Amino acid sequence: MRYLTYLTALTAALAASLVLVRAAMALAVTWDIQDHPIGRKDHARVTPLLGGLGIYAAFLLALAAGLGLLWWCGRSPQAAAQFPMLARQAGLLGGVLPKLAMIMAGATLLVVVGLIDDIRGITFPPAIKFVAQLAAAVIAVAGGARSSFLPLFWLDILFSILWIAAISNVFNFLDNMDGLSAGIALICGLLFFWLTASQGQYFSALLFALLCGALLGFLRYNIHPARVFMGDAGSLFIGYLFGALSLTSSYVVAGSASLIPAIIPVIVLGVPIYDAVTVILIRIREHRPVYVGDQCHISHRLLRLGLSRNQAVVFVLLICIAIGMSALLLPYLSLRLSIMVLLQTILIYVILTLLIRAGRK
């Protein structure tokens, strides 16, 4: 019954996304909020930029419908009798809603800032976007989305703010090829869904299911050749949700042999983190601004190795799956096996580094 609820949530978000992303595309064309193939950009045609608004709207609409259904089940004896599991979860709404409201407030702030960035383009000051990311992170942490494994409370607060702001950025960096950012986000969302659902974290799993549904609807229009881009509004929203929701979930279970599962979010989100870190290091080494785009991402260097666009995207997605799936095992492994999983993950990144260095040359 619980997984049927998750499937219903995913389907509702998918249906909403298919409609709302298409509506956002029409708005983008009408208002000329589009990405033009000039300069470093290598897409062949003018492409609408408001796909992220469709993702956000679909997520929000499906979330509101789900919360409304839970509220109804908690208030109506007839509904409670028909949906007993939902009625039980409805009793927990009071403790969840304040945190969820703060997370969505931060998300809305970033969507608004991202939309302004999409409209203004290169004239939008990067500093404003960075300040908005920090502000959104502070809002989420103030609402309770924070880590709890560091020895000092203020360290937990600082780490949580920096983590949420950083993950907001890495998906912004990753949005450089058709289907790539949304595809990786979908994989990460499914992995987080499995981790939280299997451990009975109902509301976290529900939110990840909603996000996956919204992403699936967007991907319908974003696979190469893309008919719409998510823009900064979408990439900031997706990254922020992963940053905040990953801190509200628990990964160390009763049978865990160590605290190694606490780093599961780093492993699941490892590919976008790796891509962002390597690109930033390259730009710093070459004395270029870190906020100015280029073609030094993993996907671009795979193109220089001879892969097609679709092959490069699929390659990165498969790496994300291979690394992320190992994270699913960590809560249940012994300390020795957990260390072996970490070493295997590191070796995959070493192999990837050798490949992309060859692509850079």
BAKE-429307 format. One line per field, with one value per residue (C-alpha): x, y, z; residue number from 1; residue in three letters. Coordinates in nm, 2 decimals. Example, Ala and Ser with C-alpha at 12.3 -4.5 7.8 and 13.67 -1.06 7.14 Angstrom:
xx	c(1.23_1.37) $
yy	c(-0.45_-0.11) $
zz	c(0.78_0.71) $
i	c(1_2) $
aa	c(ALA_SER) $
This chain:
xx	c(0.00_0.28_0.46_0.13_0.11_0.46_0.37_0.06_0.26_0.52_0.25_0.07_0.39_0.47_0.13_0.15_0.50_0.41_0.14_0.32_0.65_0.48_0.29_0.62_0.77_0.49_0.54_0.91_0.85_0.58_0.80_1.13_1.29_1.51_1.87_2.03_2.31_2.59_2.94_3.04_2.69_2.68_2.31_2.18_1.86_1.69_1.55_1.30_1.44_1.15_1.15_1.26_0.95_0.74_0.94_0.88_0.52_0.45_0.63_0.44_0.10_0.15_0.28_-0.02_-0.26_-0.08_-0.09_-0.45_-0.53_-0.34_-0.53_-0.86_-0.77_-0.69_-1.02_-1.27_-1.36_-1.48_-1.15_-0.95_-1.14_-1.07_-0.71_-0.59_-0.22_-0.26_-0.47_-0.18_0.07_-0.17_-0.12_0.25_0.17_0.19_0.56_0.65_0.47_0.69_1.01_0.86_0.73_1.07_1.23_0.98_1.03_1.40_1.32_1.08_1.34_1.59_1.33_1.26_1.63_1.69_1.40_1.55_1.89_1.73_1.56_1.86_2.13_2.49_2.39_2.27_2.54_2.67_2.71_2.33_2.28_2.54_2.38_2.04_2.18_2.32_1.99_1.79_2.02_1.99_1.61_1.62_1.85_1.64_1.35_1.54_1.71_2.05_2.31_2.35_2.67_2.93_3.06_2.95_2.61_2.75_2.96_2.65_2.48_2.77_2.82_2.45_2.44_2.75_2.63_2.29_2.44_2.71_2.47_2.25_2.55_2.67_2.35_2.38_2.73_2.61_2.34_2.55_2.41_2.07_1.92_2.23_2.14_1.78_1.90_2.15_1.90_1.64_1.90_2.00_1.63_1.55_1.85_1.74_1.39_1.50_1.71_1.44_1.15_1.32_1.39_1.03_1.10_0.76_0.77_1.13_1.05_0.73_0.91_1.18_0.90_0.74_1.07_1.13_0.79_0.85_1.19_1.05_0.79_1.06_1.29_1.02_1.11_1.48_1.63_1.86_1.77_1.62_1.30_1.34_1.61_1.55_1.75_1.89_1.55_1.53_1.89_1.90_1.56_1.67_2.01_1.86_1.60_1.87_2.09_1.81_1.62_1.95_2.00_1.65_1.69_1.87_2.12_2.27_2.02_2.00_2.21_2.48_2.83_2.98_2.90_3.02_2.66_2.64_2.84_2.58_2.46_2.82_2.83_2.49_2.56_2.92_2.92_2.78_3.01_3.31_3.22_3.18_3.50_3.71_3.57_3.63_3.99_4.06_3.92_4.12_4.44_4.38_4.30_3.94_3.63_3.47_3.12_3.19_3.09_3.32_3.35_3.57_3.29_3.30_3.05_3.24_3.57_3.40_3.29_3.66_3.73_3.50_3.17_2.85_2.63_2.39_2.68_2.85_2.53_2.46_2.82_2.79_2.45_2.59_2.88_2.63_2.43_2.73_2.86_2.52_2.40_2.69_2.55_2.23_2.43_2.63_2.37_2.38_2.75_3.02_3.29_3.53_3.29_3.19_3.56_3.58_3.28_3.45_3.77_3.57_3.41_3.74_3.88_3.59_3.67_4.04_3.94_3.71_3.98_4.22_3.96_3.87_4.24_4.28_3.98_4.13_4.45) $
yy	c(0.00_0.24_0.19_0.23_0.57_0.66_0.54_0.76_1.06_1.00_0.96_1.27_1.48_1.32_1.41_1.77_1.81_1.69_1.96_2.24_2.21_2.24_2.54_2.69_2.63_2.83_3.11_3.12_3.15_3.42_3.63_3.54_3.39_3.16_3.04_3.15_2.94_3.20_3.21_2.90_2.75_2.46_2.38_2.43_2.62_2.88_2.69_2.79_2.84_2.80_2.42_2.47_2.67_2.37_2.13_2.36_2.41_2.04_1.95_2.22_2.12_1.75_1.83_2.04_1.77_1.51_1.72_1.80_1.43_1.36_1.64_1.50_1.15_1.29_1.48_1.24_0.91_0.78_0.86_0.72_0.39_0.38_0.49_0.38_0.41_0.77_0.85_0.73_0.95_1.24_1.25_1.34_1.64_1.88_1.80_1.80_2.10_2.37_2.22_2.16_2.52_2.66_2.43_2.53_2.90_2.87_2.68_2.95_3.22_3.03_2.98_3.35_3.44_3.18_3.31_3.66_3.52_3.33_3.65_3.88_3.64_3.75_4.09_3.93_3.97_3.63_3.77_3.81_3.45_3.34_3.55_3.40_3.05_3.12_3.29_2.99_2.75_2.96_2.94_2.56_2.51_2.75_2.52_2.21_2.08_2.02_1.76_1.62_1.42_1.68_1.73_2.10_2.24_2.55_2.32_2.13_2.46_2.59_2.26_2.24_2.59_2.53_2.19_2.31_2.61_2.39_2.13_2.41_2.51_2.17_2.10_2.45_2.36_2.03_2.16_2.17_1.90_1.78_1.54_1.53_1.74_1.61_1.25_1.26_1.43_1.15_0.88_1.06_1.11_0.74_0.64_0.87_0.75_0.39_0.47_0.66_0.44_0.12_0.27_0.39_0.76_0.83_1.20_1.21_0.92_1.10_1.42_1.23_1.05_1.38_1.52_1.21_1.24_1.61_1.53_1.25_1.48_1.74_1.48_1.41_1.74_1.77_1.46_1.54_1.74_1.93_2.13_2.31_2.38_2.39_2.71_2.84_2.83_2.46_2.37_2.58_2.43_2.07_2.12_2.30_2.02_1.76_1.96_2.02_1.68_1.48_1.65_1.56_1.19_0.94_0.68_0.51_0.24_0.03_-0.25_-0.03_-0.14_0.22_0.58_0.54_0.55_0.91_1.00_0.84_1.18_1.26_0.92_0.95_1.31_1.23_1.27_1.63_1.72_1.57_1.76_2.09_2.05_1.96_2.24_2.50_2.38_2.40_2.76_2.86_2.71_2.90_3.22_3.24_3.34_3.03_3.15_3.19_2.87_2.67_2.33_2.16_1.94_1.56_1.55_1.79_1.60_1.27_1.43_1.51_1.14_1.06_0.99_1.13_1.36_1.08_0.84_1.10_1.16_0.78_0.72_0.98_0.85_0.49_0.61_0.78_0.46_0.24_0.47_0.54_0.18_0.10_0.36_0.15_-0.12_0.09_0.09_-0.29_-0.37_-0.45_-0.20_-0.39_-0.42_-0.05_0.04_-0.18_0.00_0.34_0.22_0.09_0.43_0.61_0.38_0.46_0.83_0.76_0.58_0.86_1.12_0.93_0.93_1.30_1.40_1.22_1.41_1.74_1.67) $
zz	c(0.00_0.09_-0.24_-0.43_-0.26_-0.38_-0.73_-0.73_-0.62_-0.89_-1.15_-1.04_-1.06_-1.40_-1.54_-1.41_-1.55_-1.90_-1.91_-1.72_-1.89_-2.22_-2.10_-1.98_-2.32_-2.48_-2.23_-2.30_-2.67_-2.62_-2.39_-2.58_-2.27_-2.48_-2.52_-2.84_-3.00_-2.97_-2.83_-2.63_-2.67_-2.91_-2.95_-3.30_-3.25_-3.03_-2.72_-2.46_-2.11_-1.87_-1.83_-1.47_-1.40_-1.52_-1.30_-0.99_-1.07_-1.12_-0.80_-0.60_-0.75_-0.68_-0.33_-0.26_-0.38_-0.17_0.14_0.08_0.06_0.38_0.55_0.43_0.55_0.89_0.92_0.75_0.92_0.58_0.42_0.71_0.68_0.31_0.33_0.68_0.60_0.48_0.79_1.01_0.83_0.85_1.22_1.16_0.94_1.22_1.28_0.91_0.77_0.94_0.81_0.47_0.45_0.52_0.26_0.00_0.09_0.01_-0.31_-0.42_-0.36_-0.58_-0.85_-0.86_-0.87_-1.13_-1.35_-1.33_-1.43_-1.72_-1.84_-1.80_-1.91_-1.87_-1.74_-1.41_-1.14_-1.02_-0.67_-0.63_-0.73_-0.47_-0.20_-0.28_-0.25_0.09_0.20_0.08_0.26_0.58_0.55_0.51_0.80_1.02_0.94_1.06_0.75_0.89_0.97_1.33_1.32_1.39_1.75_1.78_1.70_1.52_1.30_1.20_1.12_0.91_0.73_0.65_0.50_0.29_0.18_0.06_-0.12_-0.28_-0.41_-0.55_-0.75_-0.87_-1.07_-1.21_-1.33_-1.47_-1.69_-2.01_-2.24_-2.34_-2.08_-1.87_-1.56_-1.55_-1.61_-1.33_-1.10_-1.18_-1.10_-0.77_-0.69_-0.74_-0.53_-0.24_-0.28_-0.24_0.06_0.24_0.14_0.25_0.59_0.64_0.61_0.45_0.39_0.25_0.02_-0.09_-0.18_-0.38_-0.56_-0.65_-0.77_-0.99_-1.15_-1.23_-1.38_-1.59_-1.74_-1.82_-1.97_-2.23_-2.38_-2.29_-2.45_-2.75_-2.95_-2.66_-2.71_-2.38_-2.12_-1.74_-1.71_-1.38_-1.22_-1.27_-1.19_-0.87_-0.76_-0.82_-0.65_-0.36_-0.30_-0.30_-0.07_0.18_0.16_0.19_0.53_0.65_0.58_0.80_0.66_0.96_1.06_1.38_1.22_1.07_1.17_1.14_1.07_0.71_0.58_0.69_0.37_0.15_0.01_-0.10_-0.29_-0.45_-0.56_-0.63_-1.01_-1.02_-0.73_-0.91_-1.23_-1.05_-0.85_-1.16_-1.37_-1.09_-1.04_-1.42_-1.43_-1.13_-1.28_-1.60_-1.42_-1.55_-1.35_-1.20_-1.29_-1.66_-1.85_-2.08_-2.23_-1.97_-1.82_-1.82_-2.10_-2.33_-2.28_-2.37_-2.70_-2.77_-2.72_-3.01_-2.84_-2.97_-2.76_-2.66_-2.59_-2.37_-2.17_-2.14_-2.02_-1.74_-1.64_-1.62_-1.40_-1.18_-1.15_-1.09_-0.81_-0.66_-0.64_-0.41_-0.16_-0.13_0.04_0.30_0.58_0.59_0.54_0.79_0.84_0.62_0.33_0.37_0.33_0.02_-0.13_-0.07_-0.23_-0.53_-0.56_-0.55_-0.82_-1.05_-1.01_-1.08_-1.40_-1.49_-1.43_-1.66_-1.93_-1.91_-1.89_-2.22_-2.35_-2.24_-2.43) $
i	c(1_2_3_4_5_6_7_8_9_10_11_12_13_14_15_16_17_18_19_20_21_22_23_24_25_26_27_28_29_30_31_32_33_34_35_36_37_38_39_40_41_42_43_44_45_46_47_48_49_50_51_52_53_54_55_56_57_58_59_60_61_62_63_64_65_66_67_68_69_70_71_72_73_74_75_76_77_78_79_80_81_82_83_84_85_86_87_88_89_90_91_92_93_94_95_96_97_98_99_100_101_102_103_104_105_106_107_108_109_110_111_112_113_114_115_116_117_118_119_120_121_122_123_124_125_126_127_128_129_130_131_132_133_134_135_136_137_138_139_140_141_142_143_144_145_146_147_148_149_150_151_152_153_154_155_156_157_158_159_160_161_162_163_164_165_166_167_168_169_170_171_172_173_174_175_176_177_178_179_180_181_182_183_184_185_186_187_188_189_190_191_192_193_194_195_196_197_198_199_200_201_202_203_204_205_206_207_208_209_210_211_212_213_214_215_216_217_218_219_220_221_222_223_224_225_226_227_228_229_230_231_232_233_234_235_236_237_238_239_240_241_242_243_244_245_246_247_248_249_250_251_252_253_254_255_256_257_258_259_260_261_262_263_264_265_266_267_268_269_270_271_272_273_274_275_276_277_278_279_280_281_282_283_284_285_286_287_288_289_290_291_292_293_294_295_296_297_298_299_300_301_302_303_304_305_306_307_308_309_310_311_312_313_314_315_316_317_318_319_320_321_322_323_324_325_326_327_328_329_330_331_332_333_334_335_336_337_338_339_340_341_342_343_344_345_346_347_348_349_350_351_352_353_354_355_356_357_358_359_360_361) $
aa	c(MET_ARG_TYR_LEU_THR_TYR_LEU_THR_ALA_LEU_THR_ALA_ALA_LEU_ALA_ALA_SER_LEU_VAL_LEU_VAL_ARG_ALA_ALA_MET_ALA_LEU_ALA_VAL_THR_TRP_ASP_ILE_GLN_ASP_HIS_PRO_ILE_GLY_ARG_LYS_ASP_HIS_ALA_ARG_VAL_THR_PRO_LEU_LEU_GLY_GLY_LEU_GLY_ILE_TYR_ALA_ALA_PHE_LEU_LEU_ALA_LEU_ALA_ALA_GLY_LEU_GLY_LEU_LEU_TRP_TRP_CYS_GLY_ARG_SER_PRO_GLN_ALA_ALA_ALA_GLN_PHE_PRO_MET_LEU_ALA_ARG_GLN_ALA_GLY_LEU_LEU_GLY_GLY_VAL_LEU_PRO_LYS_LEU_ALA_MET_ILE_MET_ALA_GLY_ALA_THR_LEU_LEU_VAL_VAL_VAL_GLY_LEU_ILE_ASP_ASP_ILE_ARG_GLY_ILE_THR_PHE_PRO_PRO_ALA_ILE_LYS_PHE_VAL_ALA_GLN_LEU_ALA_ALA_ALA_VAL_ILE_ALA_VAL_ALA_GLY_GLY_ALA_ARG_SER_SER_PHE_LEU_PRO_LEU_PHE_TRP_LEU_ASP_ILE_LEU_PHE_SER_ILE_LEU_TRP_ILE_ALA_ALA_ILE_SER_ASN_VAL_PHE_ASN_PHE_LEU_ASP_ASN_MET_ASP_GLY_LEU_SER_ALA_GLY_ILE_ALA_LEU_ILE_CYS_GLY_LEU_LEU_PHE_PHE_TRP_LEU_THR_ALA_SER_GLN_GLY_GLN_TYR_PHE_SER_ALA_LEU_LEU_PHE_ALA_LEU_LEU_CYS_GLY_ALA_LEU_LEU_GLY_PHE_LEU_ARG_TYR_ASN_ILE_HIS_PRO_ALA_ARG_VAL_PHE_MET_GLY_ASP_ALA_GLY_SER_LEU_PHE_ILE_GLY_TYR_LEU_PHE_GLY_ALA_LEU_SER_LEU_THR_SER_SER_TYR_VAL_VAL_ALA_GLY_SER_ALA_SER_LEU_ILE_PRO_ALA_ILE_ILE_PRO_VAL_ILE_VAL_LEU_GLY_VAL_PRO_ILE_TYR_ASP_ALA_VAL_THR_VAL_ILE_LEU_ILE_ARG_ILE_ARG_GLU_HIS_ARG_PRO_VAL_TYR_VAL_GLY_ASP_GLN_CYS_HIS_ILE_SER_HIS_ARG_LEU_LEU_ARG_LEU_GLY_LEU_SER_ARG_ASN_GLN_ALA_VAL_VAL_PHE_VAL_LEU_LEU_ILE_CYS_ILE_ALA_ILE_GLY_MET_SER_ALA_LEU_LEU_LEU_PRO_TYR_LEU_SER_LEU_ARG_LEU_SER_ILE_MET_VAL_LEU_LEU_GLN_THR_ILE_LEU_ILE_TYR_VAL_ILE_LEU_THR_LEU_LEU_ILE_ARG_ALA_GLY_ARG_LYS) $
